[in-house]
């Protein structure tokens, strides 16, 4: 599952993480859905800690984008530690200097980061990448896609590696960056019909979202089923300003 949980912002009023107690709606939602792997975006450190307390059976990977420690938003990945074994992990910034905290290209708002993990389930090994693209910089949006593709190749060191790439890409499916990604990875949305078209709601309850900017991509050897854009309300409100995206992914057995 990929889920932009929206940072804790008091200005969101009834949708605020703390003042509006939205954190409890997020917790109730995730407890009901029980994703085996969860990639979140916009999570501040105290939000990450809250999720860790709620989900004791999950392990978390990811650092703050501001300083590579706790500062700023985290693109954290949580996974069921009883089911998966962590083999390796790391992060890189979406910039010309990806190994250090930094802004990239024409992105003026903030640092952007990708968290990655190498996981094992039985004899199956796979990689997970979780990201959040810039929302304004046109060059940054395009170049971030090419950087991620390059980093996937570098980190996996295997053109046939099992890869899951997910996150809030802040651009629609027809964007040049997404088109480039889809030349190497499959958009799990493609095989499914009769689902909401958009993922960004801005907390608006009376409008159907039209922007699909949250994606889960998979490599050629993987198979996706049960794709869902989840538009569930809890206590009459959305858990976040983005709909979560959830899909079941079948991994091929490892061949040594």
VEXDO-521240 format. One record per atom (N, C-alpha, C): y, x, z; residue in one letter. Coordinates in pm, whole numbers, plus 50000, padded with zeros to 5 digits. Layout:
<pts>
YXZA
...
</pts>
This chain:
<pts>
498805008450000X
500005000050000X
501255008750000X
502245005049919X
503565011049926X
504515000549980X
505395004750073X
506234995050142X
507545001850185X
508634998150119X
509955002350166X
510304993450284X
510254999050404X
510424990850524X
511894989050563X
512804994750488X
514244993750511X
514635000750641X
515585009650630X
516035016950748X
516615007550853X
516695012250975X
517285004551085X
518795004351067X
519324992751029X
520744991251001X
521254978851075X
522124980851173X
522624969751253X
523354959451168X
523914963551055X
524614954450967X
523724944050901X
522414945750910X
521484936050852X
521364923350937X
521984923351054X
522024911651143X
520634906551177X
520294894051135X
518974888751171X
517834896351106X
518174904451003X
517164912750937X
517174927150988X
517934929751092X
517994943151148X
516674946751216X
516274959251201X
515024964251260X
515014962351411X
516114965951475X
516184965351622X
516804952351670X
518084949951636X
518774938151687X
518114925151641X
517644924751518X
516984912851466X
515494912551494X
515004923051561X
513584924451595X
512684923651472X
513204928651360X
512404928651237X
511184937551251X
511264947351338X
510124956451356X
508864948851395X
509004938151472X
507834930351512X
507264922551394X
508134918251302X
507634911451182X
506874921251093X
507394933451083X
506694943851005X
505344946851069X
505304948151201X
504054951151271X
503034939951250X
503474927551263X
502564916151244X
502034915751101X
502924918451007X
502514918550866X
501454929250840X
501714941450886X
500784952450860X
499464950750933X
499504945051053X
498254942451125X
497394932351049X
498034922750984X
497294912750907X
496734918650778X
497494927450712X
497074932950584X
496104944750599X
496264952750703X
495394963950734X
495174973450615X
496234978950558X
496014988450448X
495335001150498X
494385006250422X
493715018750462X
494655030550450X
495555029850352X
496575040050332X
497895032850310X
498915037250381X
500235030950373X
501295041550350X
502025040150240X
503175048650214X
504445040750240X
505275045450332X
506525038550362X
507715046650311X
508785039550282X
510045045950244X
511145040950337X
512175049250351X
513375046450432X
513135046350583X
512005050850629X
511685050250772X
512385061450848X
513285057850938X
513875067651028X
512845071851132X
513135082751204X
512105088351292X
511635078351397X
512535070651456X
512105061151558X
511295049651498X
511525046651369X
510705036551303X
509295041751278X
509205054451238X
507905060751221X
507155061051354X
507845064651461X
507205064951593X
506725051151636X
507485040851605X
507075027151637X
505765023751566X
505685027051437X
504465024251361X
503285032251414X
503535044551456X
502455052551516X
501935046151644X
502835040651724X
502415034051848X
501615021451819X
502025014151716X
501355001551682X
499975004151624X
499865014851543X
498605017451472X
497985030451523X
497345029451637X
496775041251702X
495635047451622X
494975039751537X
493855044851458X
494305051651329X
495615052851311X
496145058951189X
496775072451221X
496665081451125X
497345094251133X
498525094051038X
499595100651076X
500805100550994X
501135114450943X
501585115150818X
502065127550758X
503445124850699X
504365134150717X
505685132550657X
506785137250749X
507845142750689X
508985148050765X
510265141250719X
511335143150796X
512625137650759X
513215144950640X
513835137250552X
514345143250428X
515585151850450X
516295149750562X
517545157150583X
517305171750617X
516305174350704X
516115187950754X
514665192850749X
513755184650695X
512355188550694X
511695187650830X
512375180950923X
511835179151058X
511885164251093X
512865160151173X
512965146251213X
514205139251157X
515095146551095X
516365140951052X
516265132750924X
516875120950927X
516945112750807X
515695104650782X
515675098250666X
514575089450631X
513295097350601X
512165091450636X
510845097250611X
510135089250501X
509505096250408X
508575089750315X
507175092550371X
506905086450484X
505675089550558X
504475082550497X
503325088650513X
502055082550473X
501175081250597X
500695069150621X
499765066350730X
498395063750668X
497345068950731X
496005066350680X
495045064350796X
493995056850770X
492965053750869X
492185066650899X
492405072351016X
491795085351046X
490315084551076X
489795072551097X
488355070951112X
487645070750977X
488395067850874X
487825066750740X
488085079050654X
489235085150671X
489635096350585X
489845109050667X
489565120350604X
489805133450664X
490945140150588X
491925145150662X
493055152050601X
492665166450570X
492725170250443X
492395183850400X
493625192550384X
494735186450343X
495955194250319X
497115184350305X
498325189250322X
499495180550306X
500745188950291X
501805182550250X
503085189550236X
504145180150184X
505245185950141X
506335178050086X
507165186649993X
507915180249908X
508875187249825X
510055177949799X
511215184049782X
512435176449759X
512635174349610X
513215163049576X
513475159849436X
514805166249397X
514725178949362X
515925186749332X
515515199249254X
516515207149220X
516245219749152X
515695230249248X
515775227549378X
515205236449481X
514245228349567X
513105224849513X
512215215149578X
511585219649709X
511625232649739X
510975237449860X
511875236949983X
513155233649965X
514065232950080X
514815219650077X
515255214650193X
516015202050195X
517245203050106X
517365193850011X
518445195149912X
518595182349831X
519825180549778X
520095169849683X
519805175149544X
519505166049451X
519165170349317X
520065164749209X
520425173249113X
521115169248992X
522395161449024X
522525149048979X
523745141249004X
523575131549121X
522555133549203X
522385125149320X
523345129449430X
524285120949466X
525325124449563X
525115118149700X
524235108449708X
524035100949833X
523325109049939X
522195114449903X
521315119850007X
520165127849946X
519505135250030X
518295142249988X
517215132049953X
516395135649858X
515235127349821X
513985135949832X
512895129949877X
511715137849912X
510445130649868X
509405138549844X
508065133349819X
507105139449921X
506295131049982X
505245135450075X
503905134850002X
503075145050021X
501765144749956X
500655148250055X
499475143050027X
498285145350109X
497075147550020X
496165155550069X
494835156750010X
493855151050111X
493145140450073X
492255133350164X
490825133550114X
489905131950208X
488495131250176X
487885118950243X
487095111750165X
486285100650218X
484855102750171X
483965106750262X
482605110150221X
482645122050127X
482095120250007X
482125131149909X
483245129349807X
484175120449837X
485275117549744X
486565124049795X
487205131449707X
488445138349740X
489555133249648X
490725130849704X
491825125749623X
493165129749685X
494205128349604X
495565131849646X
496435119249648X
497335118749745X
498295107749755X
499705113649755X
500575108149671X
501975112049666X
502835099749693X
503785101049783X
504665089949821X
506115094349806X
506915086649732X
508255091349697X
509295080349704X
510555084349694X
511695075049688X
512765081549603X
512965076049483X
513935081649389X
515365078049431X
516325085449375X
517735082449396X
518085068949334X
519045061949396X
519395048549348X
520595048649255X
521245060149237X
522455060649154X
522395071149045X
521975083149078X
522045094248983X
521095092448865X
521645090848748X
520825088448628X
520005100848592X
520635112448600X
519905124848572X
518835126948679X
519195124448804X
518235126348914X
517035117148898X
517255104948856X
516135095648837X
515185100648729X
515755105348619X
514905110348509X
514205123248549X
514945132748602X
514375145748632X
513385145148749X
513575135748840X
512625134148951X
511245130748900X
511185122448796X
509895118748739X
509195130948680X
509935139048605X
509335150948544X
508935161248650X
509745162348756X
509405171648863X
508115167448933X
507985154648961X
506775149849029X
505545152348944X
505645149848815X
504495152448728X
504125167348729X
505135175848728X
504885190248734X
504265194248868X
504765188348976X
504245191549109X
502815186349128X
502515174849072X
501145169849080X
500185179749017X
500565184848901X
499725194648832X
499585207448915X
500685211848974X
500685224149054X
499855222549181X
500035211549252X
499385209449381X
497895206649367X
497535198649269X
496115195149253X
495335206249186X
496015214349104X
495365225449032X
494145220748954X
494175208148912X
493005202548843X
493475190648761X
493375191648630X
493835180848543X
493025168048562X
491835169348621X
490995157548642X
490985152948788X
491925157548867X
491995153749008X
492275138749022X
491755132949128X
492035118949159X
493395118049227X
494315110649167X
495695110449214X
496185096049229X
496865093549341X
497595081049364X
499055084849386X
499935079149306X
501375081349320X
502025067849347X
502785067049456X
503395054149490X
504775056249549X
505515045249557X
506815046049621X
507825036449563X
509065038349609X
510225030949559X
510915040149459X
510805036549331X
511325045249225X
512745041549185X
513255030449234X
514635026249210X
514995024549063X
514005023548977X
514235021248835X
513155011648784X
513435004348675X
512474994648622X
511405001148536X
510384993448496X
509264999148420X
509645005548288X
510725000848225X
511105006248094X
511945018948103X
512255023448223X
513065035548241X
512325047748187X
513075057348134X
512485069348075X
511555076548172X
511945077348298X
511105084148397X
509775077248419X
509795063948427X
508565056348446X
507685057148322X
508315056648205X
507565058048080X
506845071548076X
507525082048121X
506905095448125X
505725095648221X
505875089448337X
504775088948434X
503585081448376X
503865070548305X
502775062248251X
502035068948136X
502575079748085X
501835087447985X
500725095748049X
500835098048181X
499835106148250X
499065098348357X
499655087548409X
499015079448512X
499095064748473X
498215056748531X
498155042548498X
498945034348600X
499745024948549X
500455015548635X
499475004648677X
499175003748806X
498154994248852X
498564979848831X
499824977448807X
500324963948779X
499764958148650X
499484966648554X
499244962448416X
498074952948397X
497054953948479X
495844946048458X
495904932148521X
497014928548583X
497024916248662X
498134906848618X
497854893848632X
498774883448585X
499084873948700X
500054865148673X
500404854448767X
500794859848904X
501634870048905X
502144875649030X
503664876449020X
504374877249132X
505844878549123X
506234890449037X
507294888748960X
507694899348868X
508434910648937X
509164907749044X
510014917649107X
509544921849244X
510134932749295X
509784937549430X
511004939149520X
512214939349464X
513414941249547X
514084927949572X
514164923849699X
514684910549735X
516084910749794X
516504921949852X
517774922649927X
517804912150037X
516644908350088X
516474898250194X
516844884150149X
517074881850019X
517484868549972X
516254859449964X
516284848650040X
515134839750050X
515084829449938X
516224826649876X
516304815749778X
516324820549634X
516044833349612X
516024838849477X
514724846449453X
514144844249335X
512954852049299X
513404865749248X
512934876549307X
513384889849263X
512934892849121X
513814899149046X
513514902348907X
513274917248886X
513694925648982X
513564940148966X
512244945149022X
511384950248936X
510154956848983X
510424971748985X
510694976949105X
511044991049119X
510094998449212X
509124991249268X
508114997249356X
506784997649280X
506165009249275X
504995011249189X
503865018249265X
502645015849215X
501485023949252X
500815028249121X
500775041249098X
500135046848979X
498855054049019X
497885054248929X
496625061148956X
496215069448835X
495415079548860X
494915088048751X
493785081048676X
493425086848565X
492505080348471X
491155077148531X
490645085348620X
489305083148674X
489205072248778X
490345066948823X
490345056848928X
490425042848868X
489945033248945X
489965019348901X
490695010749004X
491595002248956X
492374993649045X
491924979149032X
491944972149144X
491664957749144X
492424951449260X
492524938349256X
493184930549362X
494634934749383X
495354937249274X
496764940949283X
497564929149337X
498474932149430X
499304921449487X
500724926549515X
501704918649474X
503054920049526X
503164909149632X
503324913049757X
503164903649868X
504514897949908X
504694884949883X
505984878349909X
505934869650034X
505174873950131X
504974866250254X
506214866550344X
506544854950400X
507594854050503X
506934853350641X
507614858650739X
507154857750879X
508304852050961X
508044841051028X
509104833851101X
510264830451009X
509934827150883X
510944822750788X
511754833750724X
511444846450753X
512194857750699X
511234867850637X
511754875750542X
510944886450484X
510874898250582X
509754905350584X
509654917150671X
510594928450630X
510994928750501X
511874939350452X
512644934150332X
513524942550278X
514264938650158X
513504942450031X
512314947950046X
511384950149935X
510084942849966X
509444937549863X
508084932649880X
507134944749880X
506164944949970X
505134955349964X
504234953249841X
503684964149792X
502714963649682X
501394969049735X
500334961349712X
499024965149765X
497984964149654X
497104973849649X
496044973749549X
494794980349608X
493634975549567X
492374981849603X
492024992049495X
491725004249535X
491435014949439X
490025020149462X
489255020649356X
487895025849362X
487895040349316X
487325048949400X
487255063249370X
485905066849312X
485865075449211X
484575080049160X
483935089749257X
482625090449256X
481925100349338X
482225114349290X
482305123649383X
482605137449349X
481405143849280X
481695151049173X
480635158149101X
480835173049116X
479965179549188X
480055194049211X
479205201549108X
</pts>
